[in-house]
Amino acid sequence: MTNIRDIVAKNMKAYRNALGLSQAKLAEKVDTSTHYIGMIETKIKFPSPEMLERIAGALGIDTIALFSKEIDLPETMKTYRKTALNDLKEVMGQFIDSQLKDLDKKP
């Protein structure tokens, strides 16, 4: 029988990975340590209700989604990740272009 700690740990990690977030990035978003996020995902610790709400908010899901036995990552999560990666690609391209222009200006 699966317990609630197993379900929350599995779901949290699945949603985090679907968004392409590291444990460190999620920790930063919820103002906690990477170590604590790791302890939740390995079922050593169980988060408080307030922390569950912060984690869900950072993942862009309802808190109740962390407790679902059967998650099916919605298409919107995949779309969100793809959009974020495309935005990053564009920003990095602009940064590289500006660096190349700066190099051309210098004697």
ZADOKE-930063 format. One record per residue: x, y, z of N, C-alpha, C, O, CB in turn; residue in three letters; residue number from 1. Coordinates in Angstrom, 3 decimals, m for minus. Glycine has a CB too. Example, Ala and Ser with C-alpha at 12.3 -4.5 7.8 and 13.67 -1.06 7.14 Angstrom:
<rs>
- 13.190,m5.690,7.800,12.300,m4.500,7.800,13.200,m3.300,7.800,14.236,m3.319,8.465,11.308,m4.473,9.046,Ala,1
- 12.850,m2.250,7.080,13.670,m1.060,7.140,12.900,0.030,7.870,13.409,1.138,8.039,14.084,m0.598,5.725,Ser,2
</rs>
This chain:
<rs>
- 0.841,m1.190,0.000,0.000,0.000,0.000,0.883,1.249,0.000,1.827,1.355,0.782,m0.955,0.000,1.224,Met,1
- 0.572,2.160,m0.858,1.324,3.401,m0.974,0.830,4.383,0.081,m0.372,4.562,0.277,1.189,4.004,m2.398,Thr,2
- 1.795,5.019,0.760,1.380,6.013,1.750,1.492,7.425,1.177,2.059,7.632,0.104,2.229,5.887,3.029,Asn,3
- 0.952,8.373,1.901,0.864,9.752,1.422,2.251,10.352,1.200,2.437,11.157,0.287,0.076,10.609,2.416,Ile,4
- 3.216,9.971,2.019,4.579,10.478,1.868,5.150,10.037,0.515,5.807,10.823,m0.168,5.484,9.981,3.032,Arg,5
- 4.898,8.784,0.130,5.369,8.262,m1.155,4.728,9.028,m2.318,5.398,9.392,m3.284,5.055,6.751,m1.272,Asp,6
- 3.433,9.260,m2.203,2.692,9.930,m3.268,3.185,11.361,m3.456,3.458,11.787,m4.578,1.189,9.925,m2.962,Ile,7
- 3.298,12.098,m2.359,3.742,13.493,m2.455,5.164,13.570,m3.009,5.448,14.409,m3.864,3.672,14.181,m1.074,Val,8
- 6.050,12.714,m2.537,7.434,12.721,m3.014,7.490,12.437,m4.519,8.193,13.123,m5.261,8.275,11.681,m2.241,Ala,9
- 6.754,11.434,m4.955,6.748,11.045,m6.376,6.173,12.159,m7.246,6.730,12.494,m8.291,5.936,9.748,m6.578,Lys,10
- 5.060,12.725,m6.805,4.405,13.770,m7.591,5.234,15.047,m7.642,5.356,15.674,m8.694,3.031,14.072,m7.018,Asn,11
- 5.798,15.426,m6.511,6.603,16.634,m6.472,7.771,16.520,m7.448,8.052,17.449,m8.206,7.114,16.896,m5.046,Met,12
- 8.438,15.387,m7.422,9.573,15.169,m8.312,9.120,15.139,m9.772,9.797,15.692,m10.639,10.292,13.862,m7.951,Lys,13
- 7.993,14.505,m10.050,7.489,14.422,m11.427,7.155,15.804,m11.978,7.531,16.131,m13.104,6.248,13.521,m11.490,Ala,14
- 6.451,16.617,m11.193,6.112,17.959,m11.651,7.373,18.812,m11.786,7.501,19.574,m12.745,5.115,18.623,m10.684,Tyr,15
- 8.285,18.696,m10.857,9.540,19.459,m10.911,10.302,19.111,m12.188,10.767,19.994,m12.909,10.420,19.170,m9.657,Arg,16
- 10.421,17.819,m12.455,11.133,17.382,m13.660,10.417,17.809,m14.931,11.062,18.161,m15.919,11.301,15.872,m13.652,Asn,17
- 9.080,17.781,m14.914,8.310,18.194,m16.087,8.569,19.651,m16.438,8.513,20.041,m17.604,6.822,17.975,m15.847,Ala,18
- 8.852,20.444,m15.421,9.147,21.859,m15.650,10.626,22.104,m15.916,11.031,23.225,m16.223,8.702,22.681,m14.460,Leu,19
- 11.424,21.056,m15.796,12.860,21.209,m16.015,13.562,21.933,m14.889,14.602,22.559,m15.093,13.104,21.935,m17.291,Gly,20
- 12.988,21.846,m13.689,13.580,22.518,m12.533,14.496,21.572,m11.768,14.159,20.405,m11.566,12.486,23.059,m11.605,Leu,21
- 15.630,22.062,m11.351,16.482,21.301,m10.443,15.925,21.433,m9.033,15.069,22.279,m8.771,17.962,21.790,m10.509,Ser,22
- 16.411,20.602,m8.139,16.003,20.750,m6.737,16.427,22.119,m6.225,15.700,22.746,m5.454,16.617,19.625,m5.857,Gln,23
- 17.590,22.583,m6.643,18.092,23.886,m6.193,17.182,25.022,m6.656,16.902,25.947,m5.894,19.519,24.115,m6.711,Ala,24
- 16.721,24.951,m7.906,15.856,26.009,m8.422,14.501,26.003,m7.707,13.963,27.062,m7.385,15.659,25.845,m9.941,Lys,25
- 13.954,24.814,m7.461,12.695,24.743,m6.726,12.886,25.277,m5.311,12.043,26.017,m4.803,12.164,23.294,m6.689,Leu,26
- 13.975,24.909,m4.688,14.264,25.388,m3.331,14.318,26.911,m3.295,13.794,27.541,m2.377,15.594,24.799,m2.821,Ala,27
- 14.954,27.486,m4.297,15.050,28.941,m4.384,13.662,29.565,m4.517,13.362,30.574,m3.878,15.936,29.353,m5.573,Glu,28
- 12.820,28.958,m5.350,11.476,29.493,m5.576,10.600,29.434,m4.320,9.727,30.281,m4.133,10.803,28.730,m6.704,Lys,29
- 10.831,28.434,m3.459,9.997,28.301,m2.259,10.720,28.766,m0.998,10.215,28.613,0.115,9.556,26.855,m2.089,Val,30
- 11.912,29.337,m1.190,12.685,29.895,m0.084,13.010,28.847,0.986,12.706,29.016,2.166,11.924,31.051,0.544,Asp,31
- 13.633,27.770,0.533,14.099,26.739,1.448,15.425,26.198,0.909,15.952,26.714,m0.076,13.034,25.592,1.610,Thr,32
- 15.951,25.182,1.538,17.238,24.637,1.098,17.049,23.500,0.093,16.022,22.823,0.074,18.044,24.142,2.304,Ser,33
- 18.058,23.317,m0.725,18.073,22.189,m1.659,18.023,20.885,m0.873,17.366,19.927,m1.280,19.334,22.233,m2.570,Thr,34
- 18.715,20.860,0.242,18.749,19.667,1.095,17.329,19.282,1.541,16.968,18.105,1.531,19.655,19.913,2.334,His,35
- 16.537,20.275,1.926,15.179,20.005,2.381,14.315,19.454,1.240,13.544,18.516,1.440,14.550,21.280,2.956,Tyr,36
- 14.446,20.037,0.053,13.693,19.524,m1.100,14.084,18.073,m1.350,13.221,17.233,m1.605,13.954,20.390,m2.372,Ile,37
- 15.367,17.775,m1.280,15.837,16.406,m1.461,15.281,15.464,m0.407,14.931,14.323,m0.709,17.344,16.367,m1.431,Gly,38
- 15.200,15.938,0.825,14.663,15.097,1.902,13.175,14.810,1.691,12.701,13.727,2.035,14.879,15.773,3.267,Met,39
- 12.443,15.761,1.136,11.029,15.517,0.832,10.926,14.472,m0.277,10.146,13.525,m0.178,10.307,16.839,0.412,Ile,40
- 11.715,14.651,m1.325,11.642,13.734,m2.470,12.138,12.327,m2.146,11.779,11.371,m2.834,12.444,14.290,m3.621,Glu,41
- 12.949,12.196,m1.117,13.412,10.865,m0.707,12.634,10.348,0.500,12.996,9.339,1.104,14.908,10.900,m0.383,Thr,42
- 11.564,11.055,0.838,10.619,10.643,1.885,11.198,10.647,3.296,10.672,9.979,4.185,10.110,9.275,1.579,Lys,43
- 12.268,11.387,3.501,12.848,11.505,4.844,12.054,12.512,5.659,11.859,12.336,6.862,14.340,11.925,4.771,Ile,44
- 11.598,13.568,4.997,10.797,14.615,5.649,9.468,14.755,4.919,9.346,14.412,3.743,11.560,15.979,5.668,Lys,45
- 8.467,15.272,5.648,7.182,15.583,5.039,6.908,17.064,5.286,6.981,17.520,6.427,6.030,14.676,5.619,Phe,46
- 6.595,17.816,4.239,6.425,19.263,4.387,5.162,19.654,5.144,4.166,18.930,5.170,6.407,19.908,3.036,Pro,47
- 5.248,20.821,5.752,4.088,21.395,6.443,3.043,21.805,5.397,3.356,21.904,4.210,4.510,22.627,7.330,Ser,48
- 1.810,22.041,5.838,0.792,22.506,4.889,1.214,23.795,4.170,0.965,23.954,2.975,m0.531,22.734,5.618,Pro,49
- 1.847,24.700,4.899,2.300,25.946,4.289,3.352,25.681,3.218,3.321,26.293,2.151,2.860,26.889,5.355,Glu,50
- 4.285,24.772,3.499,5.331,24.447,2.530,4.726,23.736,1.317,5.153,23.970,0.187,6.425,23.566,3.183,Met,51
- 3.737,22.871,1.545,3.062,22.211,0.425,2.438,23.246,m0.509,2.513,23.111,m1.730,1.980,21.237,0.941,Leu,52
- 1.826,24.274,0.066,1.223,25.337,m0.733,2.279,26.103,m1.519,2.069,26.424,m2.688,0.439,26.293,0.160,Glu,53
- 3.415,26.401,m0.886,4.495,27.123,m1.569,5.075,26.283,m2.707,5.347,26.798,m3.791,5.608,27.502,m0.568,Arg,54
- 5.262,24.983,m2.450,5.795,24.090,m3.480,4.836,24.014,m4.657,5.246,24.146,m5.810,6.050,22.681,m2.906,Ile,55
- 3.565,23.802,m4.365,2.562,23.720,m5.434,2.532,25.016,m6.238,2.464,24.987,m7.467,1.162,23.424,m4.846,Ala,56
- 2.581,26.141,m5.552,2.590,27.435,m6.242,3.788,27.574,m7.169,3.662,28.052,m8.296,2.590,28.572,m5.231,Gly,57
- 4.944,27.154,m6.688,6.164,27.230,m7.501,6.092,26.295,m8.709,6.693,26.565,m9.749,7.391,26.886,m6.650,Ala,58
- 5.357,25.203,m8.561,5.204,24.243,m9.651,4.042,24.593,m10.579,3.859,23.967,m11.623,5.004,22.853,m9.088,Leu,59
- 3.256,25.604,m10.186,2.130,26.031,m11.008,0.960,25.069,m10.989,0.231,24.949,m11.974,2.579,26.222,m12.407,Gly,60
- 0.779,24.380,m9.865,m0.310,23.409,m9.735,m1.113,23.702,m8.480,m0.669,24.449,m7.608,0.237,21.963,m9.701,Ile,61
- m2.299,23.108,m8.391,m3.075,23.174,m7.157,m2.416,22.250,m6.138,m1.870,21.210,m6.505,m4.575,22.775,m7.398,Asp,62
- m2.463,22.617,m4.886,m1.849,21.807,m3.834,m2.370,20.376,m3.859,m1.608,19.437,m3.627,m2.106,22.430,m2.466,Thr,63
- m3.640,20.203,m4.133,m4.250,18.870,m4.131,m3.604,17.953,m5.165,m3.625,16.733,m5.000,m5.750,18.975,m4.399,Ile,64
- m3.028,18.517,m6.228,m2.378,17.702,m7.261,m1.189,16.926,m6.697,m0.826,15.878,m7.231,m1.916,18.587,m8.424,Ala,65
- m0.587,17.427,m5.635,0.533,16.713,m5.014,0.083,15.421,m4.338,0.906,14.548,m4.061,1.227,17.611,m3.996,Leu,66
- m1.215,15.293,m4.071,m1.743,14.128,m3.346,m2.415,13.095,m4.247,m2.883,12.066,m3.761,m2.728,14.587,m2.309,Phe,67
- m2.467,13.353,m5.538,m3.145,12.452,m6.453,m2.335,11.177,m6.672,m1.131,11.236,m6.921,m3.402,13.148,m7.784,Ser,68
- m3.005,10.015,m6.577,m2.320,8.741,m6.784,m1.919,8.543,m8.230,m0.878,7.951,m8.514,m3.198,7.595,m6.337,Lys,69
- m2.726,9.027,m9.134,m2.467,8.858,m10.567,m2.327,10.225,m11.202,m3.320,10.905,m11.462,m3.599,8.044,m11.258,Glu,70
- m1.092,10.625,m11.450,m0.941,11.913,m12.129,m0.647,11.674,m13.589,0.055,10.738,m13.971,0.177,12.763,m11.483,Ile,71
- m1.199,12.538,m14.374,m0.933,12.562,m15.794,m0.545,14.002,m16.079,m1.393,14.893,m16.133,m2.181,12.075,m16.664,Asp,72
- 0.751,14.213,m16.259,1.196,15.586,m16.434,0.455,16.223,m17.595,0.542,15.760,m18.733,2.713,15.646,m16.664,Leu,73
- m0.266,17.278,m17.301,m1.075,17.902,m18.345,m0.215,18.457,m19.474,0.958,18.782,m19.294,m1.927,19.011,m17.754,Pro,74
- m0.828,18.551,m20.618,m0.149,19.090,m21.797,0.346,20.503,m21.520,1.352,20.929,m22.087,m1.090,19.082,m23.019,Glu,75
- m0.351,21.235,m20.652,0.071,22.599,m20.354,1.443,22.629,m19.687,2.196,23.585,m19.871,m0.956,23.285,m19.463,Thr,76
- 1.782,21.587,m18.907,3.102,21.538,m18.284,4.172,21.390,m19.358,5.215,22.040,m19.290,3.190,20.376,m17.265,Met,77
- 3.923,20.548,m20.337,4.878,20.368,m21.426,4.996,21.651,m22.239,6.093,22.046,m22.634,4.457,19.193,m22.333,Lys,78
- 3.869,22.294,m22.484,3.866,23.545,m23.230,4.629,24.617,m22.466,5.408,25.368,m23.052,2.430,24.005,m23.508,Thr,79
- 4.406,24.686,m21.161,5.104,25.656,m20.319,6.613,25.449,m20.410,7.369,26.409,m20.561,4.633,25.542,m18.854,Tyr,80
- 7.043,24.209,m20.319,8.472,23.910,m20.374,9.049,24.284,m21.741,10.129,24.867,m21.822,8.722,22.419,m20.078,Arg,81
- 8.332,23.949,m22.806,8.798,24.262,m24.156,8.902,25.776,m24.344,9.874,26.266,m24.919,7.850,23.652,m25.213,Lys,82
- 7.912,26.510,m23.865,7.931,27.966,m23.961,9.114,28.542,m23.199,9.806,29.431,m23.695,6.623,28.557,m23.428,Thr,83
- 9.346,28.032,m21.995,10.463,28.520,m21.187,11.798,28.261,m21.881,12.677,29.122,m21.886,10.451,27.856,m19.805,Ala,84
- 11.945,27.082,m22.460,13.192,26.759,m23.158,13.380,27.635,m24.398,14.495,28.072,m24.683,13.209,25.279,m23.556,Leu,85
- 12.306,27.890,m25.128,12.399,28.773,m26.289,12.741,30.200,m25.879,13.518,30.873,m26.555,11.091,28.757,m27.072,Asn,86
- 12.158,30.666,m24.764,12.487,31.996,m24.250,13.958,32.072,m23.869,14.631,33.058,m24.165,11.607,32.343,m23.040,Asp,87
- 14.448,31.042,m23.220,15.856,31.007,m22.828,16.759,31.024,m24.059,17.776,31.718,m24.080,16.145,29.761,m21.973,Leu,88
- 16.390,30.273,m25.064,17.165,30.218,m26.311,17.245,31.618,m26.928,18.308,32.044,m27.382,16.524,29.210,m27.320,Lys,89
- 16.121,32.324,m26.940,16.093,33.668,m27.516,16.963,34.634,m26.715,17.731,35.404,m27.291,14.655,34.189,m27.580,Glu,90
- 16.846,34.593,m25.402,17.629,35.485,m24.544,19.120,35.199,m24.697,19.930,36.123,m24.780,17.204,35.331,m23.067,Val,91
- 19.475,33.928,m24.733,20.884,33.568,m24.888,21.406,34.026,m26.243,22.541,34.492,m26.346,21.075,32.051,m24.730,Met,92
- 20.590,33.896,m27.278,20.989,34.363,m28.605,21.242,35.858,m28.616,22.216,36.326,m29.206,19.927,34.013,m29.631,Gly,93
- 20.360,36.609,m27.962,20.528,38.060,m27.883,21.789,38.413,m27.104,22.517,39.333,m27.476,19.299,38.712,m27.226,Gln,94
- 22.044,37.690,m26.039,23.238,37.936,m25.236,24.496,37.676,m26.067,25.424,38.485,m26.061,23.235,37.051,m23.969,Phe,95
- 24.527,36.565,m26.769,25.692,36.223,m27.590,25.884,37.265,m28.690,27.012,37.683,m28.952,25.533,34.810,m28.206,Ile,96
- 24.805,37.686,m29.331,24.900,38.720,m30.360,25.488,40.013,m29.797,26.337,40.639,m30.431,23.522,38.990,m30.966,Asp,97
- 25.037,40.411,m28.611,25.547,41.649,m28.013,27.028,41.516,m27.646,27.789,42.475,m27.775,24.725,42.018,m26.765,Ser,98
- 27.430,40.342,m27.193,28.838,40.120,m26.866,29.706,40.171,m28.129,30.807,40.722,m28.108,29.015,38.765,m26.152,Gln,99
- 29.212,39.603,m29.209,29.959,39.651,m30.468,30.084,41.076,m30.996,31.133,41.453,m31.518,29.285,38.770,m31.514,Leu,100
- 29.020,41.873,m30.863,29.066,43.267,m31.281,30.085,44.044,m30.454,30.839,44.859,m30.986,27.680,43.910,m31.158,Lys,101
- 30.102,43.785,m29.150,31.066,44.452,m28.271,32.496,44.111,m28.665,33.374,44.972,m28.624,30.820,44.062,m26.810,Asp,102
- 32.731,42.877,m29.043,34.070,42.470,m29.462,34.483,43.165,m30.760,35.656,43.485,m30.955,34.130,40.953,m29.639,Leu,103
- 33.513,43.392,m31.639,33.798,44.061,m32.899,34.135,45.537,m32.684,34.903,46.108,m33.458,32.609,43.926,m33.844,Asp,104
- 33.577,46.161,m31.648,33.802,47.572,m31.354,35.180,47.826,m30.765,35.739,48.908,m30.948,32.745,48.077,m30.408,Lys,105
- 35.724,46.866,m30.073,36.998,47.070,m29.383,38.166,46.951,m30.368,38.153,46.122,m31.278,37.160,46.050,m28.233,Lys,106
- 39.192,47.819,m30.155,40.340,47.806,m31.060,41.153,46.532,m30.969,42.150,46.384,m31.676,41.226,48.976,m30.779,Pro,107
</rs>
